[in-house]
Amino acid sequence: MSGLSRKEKNPLTVLSSCRSLYVNRETIWLTKIKMLIELTILSACIFPSGQAFDAQKLRSDFLQVLRSRRVCEVPLRVEFAKPVAKPLCQDSAQPSAEASLDSWPKSNSSNIEDSLKEEKLYLTTEAYASRGYVSIAIDSRYHGERAQSTTAYQDALISAWKTGKTMPFIYDTVRNFMLWQVWDLIKLADYLTHREDIDNARIGVTGISLGGMHAWFAAFADTRYAVVVPVIGVQGFLWAIDNDKWQARVDSIKPVFEVACDDLGKSAIDKEVVKKVWDRIAPGLASKFDSPYSIPAIAPRPLLILNGAEDPRCPLGGLKIPESNARNAYGEFHKPNNFKFIAQPGIAHQMTPYMTKEASEWFDRFFKAQFGI
């Protein structure tokens, strides 16, 4: 792990930026994940549908699922490493998210390198650091340095389907290892909150694509993440199945669905195969932990959801109920301005300069402006 932090205690906030390589059949996405904290729990409220909702119980149930396939807890340990000279890529394409990340608004700083302390936590987060944040980046398991081959992620997904022992998609609870994805982000929060140079009340989380899903579920699971910005990651998994809009998401990790199709004796992948795979590799993802329930559980912490209006992996129709439920939840806390959903017109599954600008301003608004900084 590696990161940049101020030599002196940061008076503003901690903005952790976690990085992983999201593999699909066409490209590699660099995901940037950032974090936040506020120890609040959403009490029971009523959705517009009339359904009662208890965020605390839902969160407890989710954490129980995370622990269900673990043999034992592994003590938190931090090991500093050397910078990566030749990072392992799981596709021949080059990371396409960097162009947008490079457009992230930076503060004018001529001596940024002198004002930063290198702790060798692999990162490309100078843009955030230049804006007064402490930034941290981690490799996700089966990605980057934590991958042993270019097919590590797909192999892990297939193994999860075959054995039911791990959950490498979003959740990930690998037996006898320190984990990544949601579990690793919870452990990272443990680490950050014990650092003297970090303001525990202001830790933010954001991510792109798979990283956006990580940010979403990490904030749902851990209330220490106080400001949340998932980018092109939030979607309705069950809605996509029910409305025959699952194809693009399935295509992004298709090998596991192809194996499941064969195992189930099907001639082609259909909605039944999709539902069974999700239930097997990520229990509850297409039911009780889906976006209509886990997204409002983030309230009242500031949440900005950024999607492309034409994104086939995160169909806009699948966000109508989660958005409605979230607005109701934030309304219950009298914090309607703490929630915002933007679907950029004409944009498919891609990070854009507009999204980076909106994310940057959202963090500054709740990390700086509210403190008169």
N, C-alpha and C positions, 0 to 999 in steps of 0.2 A: 504494500500500500504506500502511497506517497501523497504529499500535499504541500501547500504553501500557507504560511501563517505569519501574522505580524510579529515582529520582535517584541513589541509591547502588547499589553492586553488590549484587544480590540474593543473599543467603546460602543460599537454598533451592533453587530450580529455575527453569527457564524453562517456562512452560506456554503454548505458542503456540496461539492459537485462530483457525483460518482459516474464513472465512465465504464461502458461495456460495448462490445461489438455485437450488434443485432444482425443475425444472419438470415437472409432469405434467398430465394433462387436467383435474384437479380443483382443485389447489392449488399453492402455492409453499411449499417448505420452506426455512427458513433453516438451512443446515448450519454447524455449528461444528466446527472441526477443531483439535486440539491435539497437541503433539509431545513426543518424548523420545529419549534416546540411551544406548546401551550397546554398545561395540564387541565384540560376541560373534557368533560364527557357529555355526550348528547343524551339527555334524559328521554324518556318515552314521549313520543309525539304522534300525531295522526297525519297520514299522508292524505292528499286530495281524494284518493280512492276510498278513504275511510279505514284503511288498514293501519293498525297500531304498529309502532316501530320503537324498538329499544336498542339504541346503538351500543350501550355498554354490554348487553348480553351478546349481541352480534359479534362485537369485537372479541369477547371472551371465547365464543365458539370458534372463531377464526384462529385465534392463538392456539386453541386446543388441536385444531387440524394441523397447524404447523408443527406441533410437538408430537403428533401421533405416529410419525414414521421415523422418529429419532431413537437411537439406542440410549444416548446419554447426552448431557450438556457438556460442552467443551469449554474450559476456562478461556476468557478473553485474553488474547495475546497479540501484541503488535511487534512486527519485525520490519525493520527498515530494509529497503532493497536498493539495488542499483537501477539507474534509468534503463529503459528498454531500448536496445540498439536496433533490433529487427523484430518488431511485434508480429505475432502470428496472425495472419488474416485467413478467414474461413471462406473466402471467395476471391476471385481474381479482380473484382471491381475495387475501386478505391473508395474510401469513405466519402459520401456525398453530403453529409450534414455539416462538414467543416465550413463550407462557404457561408452558410447562414450563421454559424457560431462566430465566425470572424467578423460578422457585421454587428455583433452585440455592442451596444453603446459602451464606450470606455471613458473613464475620467482622464483628463489630461495629466499625465505624469511622466516627466522626463527621467526620473530615477527609480522607476518601478522595480528594477532588478535589485537595487541597493536596499530597498525598503522591505524586501521579502526574505523570509527564511526558508531555505530549501530543506525539506524533511524527507525527500525521496519517496513521495507517495505518487505514483505516476499520474500526471495530469496535464491538461492543456487549458488551464483556467485563469490565465493572466488577466483576461478581460474582467472577470468577476473580482479578482484580487485588486485590480486597479480602481475598482469602484468602492473599495473600503471593506470588502468581505474577506473572510478566511475561506478558502476553497479546498475541497478534498475530492479526489477521484479514486475510484477502485475499479479493478477488473472484476467483472462478473464471472462466476464459475462457468467453465466450459468455453470461456471467451478470453481473448488476449493471452496473457501469460498463464492463465489458469486452465488453458486448453492444452491437451497433449497431441491433438491432431486437428486437421481442418474439418473433420466431421464430428468433433467431440459433442457439440450441442445436439445435433440430430441423433447421434448414437444414444445420448442420455435420455432423450424423449422416447425413443423406441424401447429402451430398457425399462423406463417407467411404465410404459404400456404393458410390457411383457410381465414384469415382476410385481408392479404395484408398490415397490419399496421406496421410491423417491418421487419428488414432485418438481422436476427441473423447469417447468413453465411457470414463471412468475413467482410462485411460492418458494420452491426448492427447500427441501429438508433432506440432505444427503447424510446417510448414516456414517457416524464417526468422523465427520469433517466439519471445520468451520464453514459456514454456509454463505451463500450470496443471495441475491435477489431480496425478497422481503425480509427474510430472517437475517441476512447479513446487514441490511440497513438498520434493523433494530439493534444489532450488536455494535454497529458503527455509532449509533446514537449513544449507546452506553459509554463508548470510548470518548466521544466528544464532550459529554456532560461531566467528565472527570478532568477535563483540561482547564487549567487556570486562565488561559488566554481566550476562553470562549464564553460568550454570554449564553447561558443555557436557555434563557427565555426567548431567544431569537435564533432558531435553526430552521433553515428552509430546505425544501426538497423539490426538485424538478427533474424531468427526464424526457427523452425523445423516443417515440415508438415503443419498443420493449421497455426502455427506460421510463417512458411515460406510464406504463402499466406498473412498473416498480414503484414509482413515485406515488401513484394512486393508492396502491395497496399498502405501502409502507405508512402513509399518512393515516389510512383507515385503521391499521393495526396499532400504531404507536402515536399517542396524542402529544408526544414531545415535538413532533413536526408541526410547527406553528403556521407556516405559510407554504402553500402547495401549488405547484404549476405543472401538471401533467400535459405534455405536448404530443399530439397525434397518438394517444394511447388509450384514452377512455372510450369504451364501446359497450354495447349490450350483447353479451354472448348468447343468452337465451333468445332475445329478440331476433338475432341474426338467424338462429336455427328455425324459429317459428315462421319467419318471413322469407326464407330461402335466400338469405344474404350472407351466407357463411363462406362462400367459395374463396374470396380474396384472403381472408384470414387463414383458412386452411392451407392455401397455396404457399403461405409464408413458411410453414413448417410441414410440408406435404408428406415427406417420407413416413412419419409416424402414423398418419392417417392411411397411407397405402398399406402399411403393415397390418394395421387394425382391420382394414377392409378385407384383406386376405384371411386373417384369423377368424373373422366373423362370417366367412363364407359368402361375402357379397361380391357382386360383379363390378360394382362401382361405388365410390364414396357417396353416401347420402346423409341425410340429417340424423338418422339413427346412429351411424358410425361416428359422426361428429359429436353427438351428445355423449356417447359412451367413452370416447377418448377424453373429452373434457372431464367427465366424472371420474375417470381413472387417474389421469395425470395431475389434475387440479380440482379436487373435490369441492363442490359448492360454487365453482366459478360460473357455471351456467344455471345457478339456482340461488341459494340464500346469500351468497357473497357477491352476486352480480352487481353491476352499477346502480340499478334502482335502489339498492339497499346500502351498499358500501360507500357510495358517493355522499349521500346525505349524512352518513355517520361522521364525516369530516367536520361538519358544522360544530361550532361557529367559527372555526379557524379559517382565515382567508384562503379561498380556493379559486383559482383561475384555470379553466379548462380551455385549451387551444386545440382546435381540430381543423381539418380541411373539409369544406362543405361537400366536396366530391370524393372523399376518401372511401374507397371500397372496403378497406379493412376495418374502418370505424364508421359504418353507415349512419348518416345523420338521423334516420328514423329511429334508430336504437337509442338515441340520446334524449328523446322527448320525455319519456317517463322519468329517467334519472334527473333531468334538468328540473322538471316540475316538482319532484320529491325534494330536491336540494333547495329549491326556492322556498318551499314550505318549511323545511327544517331551519333554514337561516332566518326565516320570518319568525319562527317560534322563539328564537334567541334575540329577536329585534336587531339582527345584524344583516339586513338584506344586501347591503353594499359590500359585504365580505365574500359574496359569490358572483362570479361572472363566467359566462360561457360564450366563446367566440368560435364561429365556424366560418373560416375565411372563404369567401366565394371563389369558385373556379379552381380551388386547390385540392389535389388528391392527397396521397400519403407522402407528404414532404414537409420539412421544416423550412420556414421562409423568414426573410429579414423582418417582415411585419410581426411575426410571432415572437422573434427574439426581442424586438422592441417592446411588445406588450408584456412579455415575461419580465424583462428588466424593470420596467416601470412599476409592475405589480410588487416586486420585491422591494424596490425603493420606497414605494408608498407605505408599506407596512413595517419595513425595517428602519427606515430613516425619517420619512416625513412625520409620522406619528410621534417621533421622539424629538422633533424639531431639529433634525440634523440635515 
